[in-house]
Amino acid sequence: MNSKPTTPHWEHFEHQADIGIRGIAPTLEQAFEQAAVAMTAVVTDPDLVTASKVVSIHCEAPDTELLFVNWINELVYQMSVHGLLFKRYQVFIKNDTLSATAFGVAVDRQKHQPAVEIKGATFTELHVYQQADGTWVAQCVVDV
């Protein structure tokens, strides 16, 4: 079988008044990273965000799907409480424990022109799985 490896990427999907975020990548960690970029893209253009601040994230859960929700909710918390936007992420997952670094910047309302504020990740359309070709997908709907 001659298949090309998947390049990590993100996408949005429609869901009533809210929006879905999805990360697709060769590894679980990269899928989590790409879904987080999709989350940033709900708020602003990720290309407008720089990576001058570093935030450490740590969370645990009994399974991968709950870990994904905890990951997104921890990022939402950091964004809300500290007024940050994140550009990129480095995620490490072992035994349903996530350790990550988020790289971002303080929100500049003129530059970033935030479109919405994300309230949190939901269990709607929550799915973390490996496709037949080995590619990982991590997705959920975020409440805006």
C-alpha positions in Angstrom: 0.0 0.0 0.0 1.4 3.3 -1.0 0.0 6.0 1.2 1.3 9.4 2.0 1.8 10.3 5.7 -0.7 12.8 7.1 0.5 16.3 7.7 -0.7 17.5 11.1 -3.6 20.0 10.6 -6.7 21.3 12.1 -10.2 22.1 11.0 -13.6 23.4 12.3 -16.9 21.7 11.9 -20.3 23.3 12.3 -22.6 22.5 15.2 -25.7 24.6 15.8 -24.7 27.8 17.6 -21.3 26.4 18.8 -18.3 25.2 16.8 -16.4 22.0 16.5 -12.6 21.8 16.7 -10.7 18.9 15.3 -7.0 18.0 15.2 -5.7 15.4 12.7 -2.2 14.1 12.8 0.1 11.1 12.8 0.4 11.0 16.6 -2.1 11.5 19.4 0.0 14.3 20.8 0.0 16.2 17.5 -3.7 15.7 17.2 -4.2 17.3 20.6 -1.8 20.2 19.5 -3.7 20.7 16.3 -7.1 20.8 18.0 -5.7 23.5 20.3 -4.7 25.5 17.3 -8.2 25.1 15.9 -9.5 26.4 19.2 -7.3 29.5 18.8 -8.6 29.9 15.3 -12.2 30.2 16.7 -11.0 33.3 18.5 -8.6 34.9 16.1 -6.3 34.2 13.1 -3.5 32.1 14.6 -1.0 33.8 12.2 -1.6 37.0 14.2 -0.5 35.4 17.5 3.2 35.4 18.5 4.8 33.0 21.0 6.5 35.2 23.5 4.9 33.7 26.7 5.3 30.1 27.9 2.7 28.4 30.0 3.0 24.8 31.4 -0.1 22.7 31.4 -0.6 19.4 33.3 -3.8 17.3 33.5 -5.0 13.8 34.0 -8.0 11.8 33.2 -9.2 8.1 33.3 -9.3 7.9 29.5 -8.1 9.7 26.4 -11.4 11.5 25.6 -11.7 13.0 29.0 -8.0 13.9 28.9 -8.8 15.8 25.7 -11.7 17.7 27.3 -9.5 18.5 30.3 -6.7 19.7 28.0 -9.0 22.1 26.0 -10.6 23.3 29.2 -7.3 24.0 30.9 -6.3 26.1 27.8 -9.6 28.0 28.0 -8.9 28.7 31.7 -5.4 30.0 31.0 -6.7 32.2 28.1 -9.5 33.6 30.2 -7.8 34.2 33.5 -4.5 35.4 32.1 -5.8 37.1 29.0 -3.7 35.0 26.6 -3.9 33.6 23.1 -1.7 30.6 22.1 0.0 30.0 18.8 1.6 26.6 19.3 1.8 23.7 21.7 4.1 20.8 22.7 2.1 18.0 24.1 3.4 14.8 25.8 0.9 12.1 26.9 1.7 9.0 28.9 -0.7 6.8 30.8 -3.6 9.3 30.5 -1.4 12.1 31.9 -0.8 15.1 29.8 2.2 17.5 30.2 2.4 20.4 27.7 3.8 23.7 27.0 1.7 26.4 25.4 3.4 29.3 23.6 1.4 32.5 23.2 1.0 36.2 23.9 -1.3 38.6 25.8 -4.4 39.5 23.9 -4.1 42.8 22.0 -7.7 43.6 21.2 -6.8 45.8 18.2 -4.3 43.4 16.7 -6.1 40.1 17.4 -9.7 41.4 17.2 -11.1 38.4 19.1 -14.3 37.2 17.5 -15.7 35.2 20.5 -14.8 34.0 23.9 -14.7 30.3 24.3 -16.5 29.1 27.5 -15.2 25.6 27.4 -15.0 22.2 25.8 -18.2 20.1 25.7 -18.8 16.4 25.5 -20.8 17.0 22.3 -19.2 15.2 19.3 -16.3 14.3 21.7 -14.2 11.6 20.0 -10.5 10.7 20.1 -9.6 7.8 17.9 -7.0 6.3 15.5 -8.2 5.9 11.9 -7.4 2.7 9.8 -4.4 4.5 8.2 -2.9 5.2 11.7 -3.8 8.9 11.7 -5.2 10.3 15.0 -8.2 12.5 15.3 -9.2 14.5 18.4 -12.4 16.5 18.4 -15.2 18.1 20.3 -17.5 21.1 20.2 -16.6 24.2 22.2 -19.2 26.4 23.8 -18.9 30.0 22.5 
